[in-house]
């Protein structure tokens, strides 16, 4: 069974987290750990559509995550949101301790990695999956800047997005490109093999 197939069969908290790592290539500790429901943009029908986030807690606080969500990630986040019934400023992945969610506390790096190792023993680490996502997005034709913001890297060559300002037109350009080039996420490349 592949990592993706296994992720699809997990309980919803672990499924949403795992699909976000697999399809998004985000770092579990700061990027996913600091993600809040207010960072997720929704379609008019309320389904999650994209992540647009930047937090001072990120390892790269000057870089935004601008990421169109693959349909299966969107569905998993919708299911998780229905289960949690969170406030907008709540963490998407709150701390889970002995089966109880603590919505006002974020899950820490060690817990996130332990959950990953428990669910995927002997399989790829999130760090290696970040590299897979980067290569897959390149092979699928996503532009260099589109790949950078997809995984929360800063733009260079005079096009830096500043932490305190966000050009909405530029964000929409990135999201539109991602939706057109990788509508089902970078794991789509696995189906071609």
N, C-alpha and C positions, 0 to 999 in steps of 0.2 A: 504494500500500500504506500502510495506517495505521501509526502508531507501535506500537499494540498487536499488529497482525499481524506487523510486522517483529520485535518483541521475542520473539514466540513461536518464531521461526525461528533465533535466535541460539544459539551454543554455550552450554552450561549455566551457566557462571559469569556471563556477560553476560546471559543470559536471566533468571536468578534475580534479579540486581541490577536489571535493567530493569523486570521485573514488580513488584518491591518499590517502585520509584519510581513506576510508573504506577498501581498499585492502592493503594499505601500513602500516597503523598504525603509521604514522609519525606525529610529533607535528606540527600543523599549523603555529605557530608563528615563530620559528627559523628554523626548518628543511625544511618545505615547503616554508616558506617565503624567505629563503636564497638560495633556489635551483635555479641554473642557467642552461641554455641550454647546457653549456659545461660539466655539471655533468651527462648528459644523454647520454648513449652509444646507438648507432644505429646499426641495422642489415645492411648488405650490400645494401639492397634495400631502406635504409633510415628510416625505421620504428623504433621508440624507442624500445629498448630491455631491458635496465637496468639503474639503478641509481648507480653511484659510486661517493660519495661526502664526503667531510669534509671541514668545514669552521671554521675559528676562531670565527665566530658569533654564532655558535651552542652553546647551553647550555652545551654540552659535546664536546668541541672542539677537544679533543683527540680521539674521536670515529668516525668511518666511517659509512656511510650508504652504504651498498652493497645490492642491492635489484633487483631481477629479476622482470620485470613488467608483470602483468597479461595482456592477450590480449586486454581486454576492456580498461584498463588503457593506454596501448600503443596506441590504436586507438584514444582515446580521446586526448592524448598528441600530436599525429600526426595532428589531426584536429586543435588543438589550435596553434601548430607551423605554420601550413599553414595560419591560420587567422592572426597571429601576424607578421610573417616574421621577426623573431628576429635575432640579432647578437648573436654569441656564448656566450658572457659574459652577455647577458641580463637575467633578472629574468624570470623564467618560469611563475610566477604569479605576474606580475607587478601591481602597484597600479592602481585601477580603481576608478576614481572620476567622478561622474555624467555621467556615461556611456562612459567616455573617458579613454583609457589606457595610462598610463605614463610609458613607457618601461624602463626608466632609474631609476625608483624608485620602491622599493619593497613594497608590501602590508604589512601593519603592523598587529600586533596581534589582536588589537581591531576590525579592519575591517574584518579580516578573521573570527573571531568568530561571529561577527554580521551577516556576510553573511551566516554562518552555521545556526545560530538561525533562520534567515529569511527563509531559504530554508527547514529547518527541525524543525519546531516548535514542542516542546514537545517530541522530539525524543532523542536518545542517543547523548551524547556529544562526541567530538573527544577524550577526555581523556578516557572515557569508551570504545570507539572503539579501542584504543591502547591495552587495556586489552583483548578485544575480539580477536584481531589479534594475540596477543601473545599465547592465549589459543588455538585458531584454528590451528596455525602453529605447536604447540606441539602435538595436537591430530592428525594432518595430517602426523606427523613423521619427521618434520624438526629438525635437531640436535640443541643442545643448542647454540653452537657458530653460527650456521646458523640463528637461531632466533634472537640472539643479534645483529648481523650486519644488519639483515633485517630491524630492527627498530632503528638503530643508537645507540646501546649501545656498550660500550667498552668490549673488550675481556680481560679476566683475566688469572691468572695462567701462567704468562710468555709468553703469546701469544699476548700481546698488539700490535696493529698496531699503529705506531707512526704517528703523524700529518704530518711530513715532509717526510715520506717514506711509500710506499705502495708496498707490495709484489704482483706483478701481478699474479703469479701462485696461490697464496692463494685466491685472489679475484676471479679468474676463478673457483677455487674449490667451493667457496660459491655460485657463480652464477649457476654453473652446478647442484649443489645439490638442490637449490631452483627451478630450471627449472624442475628437475626430480620429486621432492616431491610435489611441489605446482605449477604446470604449469599454473593453472587458478587463482592463488591467494588464500588467506585464506577464502574468501567468498564462495569458493567451498564447504565448510563444510555445508553451509546453504542448498544447493541442496540435500544433503544426507538425510535431515529431511523430 
